[in-house]
Amino acid sequence: MQFLLRFVIGGLVVSLFAMFGDALKPKSFAGLFGAAPSVALATLAITVASDGKAYASSEACSMIAGAVALGLYAWLTMQLIVRWRWHGLTAALIALAVWFGCALGIWLGVLR
C-alpha cells in the first residue's frame, strides 16, 4: 500500500513540477524540476504519516546532506571536464568518490 501511495503522490508532484518547468524560459530549466524532488516529497509525506514528524525531520536532514553532496559532485564533474579537459567517465568516477566523502562527512559530522 505504501508503494502505491508513493507512486500516486510522486506522479502528481512530478506532473506539477513538469508544468512549472514547462512554463520557464529557457526550456532547459524544465529538467531541473523532474522526478527527484517529487519522490523526496512523497517519501517525506508517507514518513510523516507512518513514523511521525520527528523521524521525517531526521530523514529530511539526510536528504539535504545528499543534495549538498550532489551539488558538489555536479560542480566538480563540470570543472574536471570543462576546465581540465578530463574524459567524462574519469571525471564522474573521481567526483563520485568526492560525493561519497562529502555525504559521509556531513552525515557523521552534522547529522549524527
C-alpha positions in Angstrom: 0.0 0.0 0.0 2.9 2.4 0.9 4.4 1.9 -2.6 1.1 2.6 -4.3 0.7 5.8 -2.2 4.3 6.8 -3.0 3.6 6.2 -6.7 0.4 8.3 -6.8 1.8 11.2 -4.7 5.1 11.1 -6.7 3.2 11.1 -10.0 1.1 14.0 -9.0 4.0 16.1 -7.8 6.1 15.1 -10.9 3.3 16.4 -13.0 3.1 19.7 -11.1 6.9 20.1 -11.3 6.8 19.4 -15.1 4.1 22.0 -15.6 6.1 24.5 -13.6 9.3 23.7 -15.6 7.5 23.9 -18.9 6.4 27.5 -18.0 10.0 28.6 -17.5 12.3 30.1 -20.2 14.6 28.6 -21.4 13.2 25.2 -21.7 16.4 23.6 -20.4 15.2 24.5 -16.9 12.4 22.1 -17.2 14.7 19.1 -16.5 15.6 20.7 -13.1 12.1 20.0 -11.9 11.9 16.3 -12.6 11.3 13.3 -10.5 13.8 13.6 -7.7 12.0 16.4 -5.7 8.7 14.8 -6.1 9.9 11.4 -4.9 11.5 13.1 -1.9 8.3 14.9 -1.1 6.2 11.8 -1.5 8.6 9.8 0.7 8.5 12.5 3.4 4.7 12.7 3.3 4.5 8.9 3.8 7.2 9.0 6.5 5.3 11.7 8.4 2.1 9.7 8.2 3.6 6.4 9.2 6.5 7.3 11.6 5.8 10.8 12.8 7.3 14.3 12.3 10.5 13.8 14.3 11.6 10.8 12.2 10.6 12.6 9.0 12.7 15.6 10.1 15.7 13.3 10.6 15.2 11.8 7.1 14.8 15.3 5.6 18.2 16.3 7.0 19.7 13.3 5.4 18.2 14.3 2.1 19.6 17.8 2.4 23.1 16.3 3.1 22.8 14.2 0.0 21.7 17.2 -2.1 24.7 19.3 -0.9 27.0 16.4 -1.8 25.2 16.1 -5.2 25.7 19.8 -5.8 29.5 19.4 -5.1 29.6 16.3 -7.3 28.0 18.2 -10.3 30.2 21.2 -9.8 33.4 19.1 -9.6 32.5 17.0 -12.6 31.8 20.1 -14.7 35.2 21.6 -13.6 37.1 18.4 -14.4 35.5 18.1 -17.8 35.4 21.7 -18.9 38.4 23.3 -17.3 40.8 20.4 -17.1 39.5 18.5 -20.2 39.2 15.2 -18.4 37.3 12.3 -20.0 33.7 12.2 -18.8 33.9 8.8 -17.2 37.1 9.6 -15.3 35.7 12.9 -14.1 32.5 11.2 -12.9 34.3 8.5 -11.1 36.6 10.9 -9.3 33.7 13.2 -8.4 31.7 10.2 -7.2 34.4 9.5 -4.6 34.2 13.1 -3.5 30.4 12.9 -3.3 30.7 9.9 -1.1 33.2 11.6 1.2 31.2 14.8 1.4 27.9 13.0 2.1 29.6 10.8 4.7 31.3 13.7 6.3 28.1 15.7 6.6 26.3 12.7 8.0 29.0 11.9 10.6 29.8 15.5 11.4 26.5 17.2 11.5 23.6 14.7 11.4 24.8 12.0 13.8 
